[in-house]
Amino acid sequence: MFEFHGWAVLRHHTHDTEDAEQELQIEKLFDFIEGVDSEGVITRKIRNGLVSLEISGLHNHRQQYVFDLFKKIAELLPGSYGLLYIYDDEDIGKNHDHSNEFVVFKLVRGHLIQEQDYYLSPYIPTVEDNG
């Protein structure tokens, strides 16, 4: 299973934001979202000048669009920040085994950085029982 939960505050700059440039980049991001969110798992919010989004869902297998969304945010809106939690029971590679843990991606200053999860991992027995 591929489970994902994330949020991001969308900002073009870390401090002063040029409204026209920010609006242009957010429009580009929303166009990108329209092309990848066929199941409606991404929620966009605008409230009191804060533009944010949330993503949450579950697929049978890894879906690249989840990662691509956060990479696109980092590219278009480098002042953005947020977190993406991924649980993928098939994530076993040559040098890693994340099949029993969440992996956290930190979005900050135009970078998406993989971090270790200390709150919900190991998945079994922290979240689920071994059954």
N, C-alpha and C positions, 0 to 999 in steps of 0.2 A: 504494500500500500504506500501511496505517496500523499502525505498529509502536509498541508502548508497553511500558515497563518502569518500575516504581516501587516504592517502599517508604515506610512511615510508622511511626513510633513513636507510639502512641496514648496521650495524656495529657489529662486535663481541665484541668490547671493546669500552669504552667511550673515550679513548685517544690513546694509542699505540695498533696497531692491528697486530697480528701475521698473516701474509698473508695466510699461509697454513691452519690454523685453521678457519679463516674467510671464505676462499673458500670452505672448507669442510661443514661448517654450511649453507652457502648460497646454496650449491648444495642440501643439505637436504631440505631446504625450497623450492627450485624450484621443487624438486620431489614431495613435499607435494602439491604445487600449481597445478602440472599436474594432481593430483588425484581429486582436488575439483573444478577446473575452467572449467567446461564443456561448459560454455557459453562465455568464452573469455572476462571476465570483469576485469581481472587483467593484467596490463601492467608492464613489467619489463624493467628497463633502467640501462645501465652502461655507464658512461661518465666521462672522466678525473679522474678515480679512485673512483667516487661516484656511489654506487650501490643503486638503489631506486626502489620502485614500487608504482603504483597507482591502485586504485580499484574504480569503479563507476558503479552503476546499479540500476535497479528497478525490484522488484518482487511483485507478488500479496500478498505474506505473508512472514513473518520473515524467514530468511535463516541462519542457524547456521554457515555455512562455512565462512561467512563474519567475525564473531567474532573469529572463530577458527583460521583463518589466522593470525590475530593480536596477538592472544595468542601464536601461534607457533613462530611468530617473537620474542616475548618477551622471550620465552623459549630458542630458538636456538641462538639468536643474541641479548644479553642483552644490548649492547651498542647502539642499534637502537633507533630512536625517530620518532614520527609522530602523526597524528591525524586521527580519524575516526568519521565521522558525520553520524548519523542514524536518519531517520524519519520513525516511524512505527505507523500508525494510529490505530493499534490494541494493542498498548503497554499500557494496563491498568491492574494494579495488585491490590492486597489487600492494599498495602501501597503507591501506586504511580499511577499517570496518566500522561503518556508521549504522549498521543494520539494527542496532538496539539503542539508538540515541538520537536525540534531536541535534541538528546542526543549526547554529544561529549565524545569520549574515547581518552585519552591522553596516548600515548605509550612512556615510558621513563624509562631507567635504569632497564629493565627487568620486568616492571609492566605495566598493562593496567588499567588505572584509569578512572572511569566514572566522567564526569564533567557536569556542567550545561552550556547550550548555551545561550549567551547574544546577539548574532548577528543576527540570523535568526528566533528566537522564540519570541512570539508564531507564529506557522506556519500560522494560520489564525488570524489576517489579514496581518502579515508581508510579507509572501511569496505569499499567495493566498487570494482571496476574498471568503467570505462565500457565497456559491451559491447554 
